[in-house]
């Protein structure tokens, strides 16, 4: 456990050194400026638009970090051969893999907290209501980022960093269109029904994790639905981590 936490801390420090968090300053400035401009819009819509833009920006920046940093945490270590001296120490492959995963999640959590601070500050300085329901939006966005990191690490153990990035981005995009995949037969009548159902349940369903519009427009969020998506992400992530660990354990390094 101590070695696992050490790898997590080291991963966090590495990400900070790579200046990953600089996007937070840009985000906060843009959010404050957008809040001032949105104040000129309809009184009934400006607050909703600001919340929607804020949550969407958090999701976008977080996903970029999860994909591009997540793929490199293991893949680039293998390609640069800098992984070899680490594994020569009393450090197992499982501890290295899981430590990387937890370390990046901590980076993403810090990102979200700071970006949320920018959004709350924008709402406050423009005299708009600070909605505590936004915290639910942060939670569901973080769930999506957990799943994205698991995908990135899984593919990074199987192939090169470039191909792993392409595969991760492709699945994230496909998962965000899960509802389209489910009704694929309506668009492609010739496609067999079983194929649409198979792809729907196989792909990571990011679509069901998207509560941004509901939160921005004040729609109710049933606790049962939140529990369901939490359980879904937990199970899917465990499967991906298990498959990634198995691939990492058996991979030969030359």
QUILIN-V114689 format. One record per helix or strand of 3 or more residues. SS is the DSSP state (a for helix, b for strand). FROM is the first residue (numbers start at 1). TO is the last residue. If there is no record, write none. Layout:
[[SS/FROM/TO] [SS/FROM/TO]]
This chain:
[[a/2/17] [a/22/38] [a/46/79] [a/83/88] [a/93/125] [a/134/156] [a/161/176] [a/178/182] [a/184/187] [a/193/202] [a/207/209] [a/212/216] [a/223/250]]
